[in-house]
């Protein structure tokens, strides 16, 4: 599975989920269980690498990691 780059659109830290914008695709749902390592929250506007998998309700982000600047 190849990782792609996306941008965090929004993140609800209390609920543990949000959405990531991916070029040419619908926004992708992300749950905190799809975050890599010690990552527990995402910052809207930040760039991330992710794999898009087929979730129960459609495309879902997995193996999400922040891109270091």
C-alpha positions as CSV (number, residue, x, y, z in Angstrom):
1,X,0.0,0.0,0.0
2,X,1.4,3.3,-1.1
3,X,1.0,6.3,1.2
4,X,-0.4,9.5,-0.3
5,X,-0.3,13.1,1.0
6,X,-3.3,14.9,2.3
7,X,-4.2,17.9,4.4
8,X,-6.2,17.7,7.7
9,X,-9.5,19.5,7.0
10,X,-10.9,19.2,10.5
11,X,-10.3,17.3,13.7
12,X,-12.7,16.8,16.7
13,X,-10.3,15.9,19.5
14,X,-13.1,15.2,22.0
15,X,-14.7,12.7,19.6
16,X,-11.4,11.3,18.2
17,X,-12.2,11.7,14.5
18,X,-12.0,14.1,11.5
19,X,-11.5,14.4,7.8
20,X,-8.5,14.7,5.5
21,X,-8.6,16.4,2.1
22,X,-6.9,14.4,-0.7
23,X,-6.4,15.9,-4.1
24,X,-8.9,14.5,-6.7
25,X,-10.8,12.5,-4.1
26,X,-13.7,13.0,-1.7
27,X,-12.7,13.9,1.9
28,X,-11.5,10.9,3.8
29,X,-12.7,10.0,7.2
30,X,-10.0,9.5,9.9
31,X,-10.5,7.9,13.3
32,X,-7.8,8.2,16.1
33,X,-7.2,4.4,15.8
34,X,-5.8,5.1,12.3
35,X,-3.1,7.3,13.6
36,X,0.5,6.0,13.7
37,X,2.6,5.6,16.8
38,X,2.1,8.1,19.6
39,X,0.1,10.5,17.4
40,X,-3.3,11.1,19.1
41,X,-4.5,14.4,17.6
42,X,-4.3,16.1,14.2
43,X,-4.0,19.8,13.6
44,X,-6.3,21.3,10.9
45,X,-4.2,22.6,8.0
46,X,-1.3,20.2,8.6
47,X,0.0,17.9,6.0
48,X,-0.1,14.1,6.6
49,X,0.8,10.9,4.8
50,X,-1.9,8.2,4.8
51,X,-3.2,5.1,3.2
52,X,-6.9,5.0,2.1
53,X,-8.7,1.8,2.9
54,X,-12.3,0.8,2.5
55,X,-14.1,1.3,5.8
56,X,-17.6,0.2,6.8
57,X,-19.0,3.5,5.6
58,X,-16.7,4.3,2.7
59,X,-13.1,5.5,2.3
60,X,-11.1,5.7,5.6
61,X,-7.6,6.9,6.4
62,X,-5.1,4.4,8.0
63,X,-1.4,4.5,8.9
64,X,-1.7,8.3,9.3
65,X,1.5,10.2,10.1
66,X,2.4,13.9,10.2
67,X,4.9,15.2,7.7
68,X,7.8,16.9,9.4
69,X,8.8,20.2,8.0
